[in-house]
Amino acid sequence: MRKVMLTVAILVLFVSFTVALVGGSQVPEFFSDWRFLRAHVFSDYVVYELMQTDMSGFEVKVVQAGPTGGLKIGFFSKSVLVAESGPNFFMGLWNDVLMVDTGTAPEPRLLSLYHIPEKRLVHRDSYFSPVEIDGERLLYYRDIGLRFYDPVNEKRLPEELAFLEESLVSMLKDQPYLGVAISEKVYLDLLTFELVNTGEYVIRYVQ
């Protein structure tokens, strides 16, 4: 069954150095913040965030947890995984899966998942909030790449989404200086990394 939900607020993500972890992800046993370096300590891993020189985000690297001369010195330990260049923000850890947000622009933003033992990127997608873990699944709202700015001239919905047209046109008329984007609620299996579509759509304002 297809569902649609409208958002009535303008969704803008302001870059913040206090980033909430994904709901349902592992809670760090310890956290340290030295302003330019942050450490999230878990039982098996320590996730470090080193602020980039332009202060737009962080370099994210993972080292094996264990005795070191201190958390700061631990940053220079041999890494087991380094996220691709950012700016990046640590989003959460689930077992051996590292979740990273990339970019500084308003939503939609880039979600990247890395499998730490395999040292590889296993999933990347453009997303809207919220992002949360439900059992062994990651729930988020996938940007399907549709943008509309004119209620009269831009009726270009694919046939399978034609049922959204009335809501979309109404939103564009209410806020003529904004555009709207369509996203779909999806689940990512965190064991197989297979994506499951739900057929539930959200129409939201974008700048």
C-alpha angles and dihedrals in degrees: 000000000000118000133184132200127189125216116213098191129077106249111219124160114210115202110253132175089217102075121180116228120242110276111258095020122125116287114233115246088218137006130197127186120192092170096246095040129040129186127200108193119205130171094262104020144030114215114205128197115196114190114241119240092252089051091231096123144318145287105236121209134165126216130183113266115245145106113323136160087263139314094275092051089045089069088072092053118111108284122231091200138005119196117233116268115294152132081253136181125198110242104175151302128247114183102301096344119104118202119205133179116212129200141027102241125106117273136323091071136169122272118196128185123196129192102222102203091047092044093221144118108251103175138014128175144152110255148182124210144296105064119179143153121244110186105302094345133089113218121204142141110257118215105231092195101249119137127179128186107163123053092204107039104030104063093137102134115147112251093252090058097043090112088070095059098092093051092044095051091046092054092048091052092049093052107025093172094058134065128223131227131200123222133177127219108241139176124218116204104229092205100049099017090228116151120228121199117215102191090234112129134194124202112202139170119257133183 
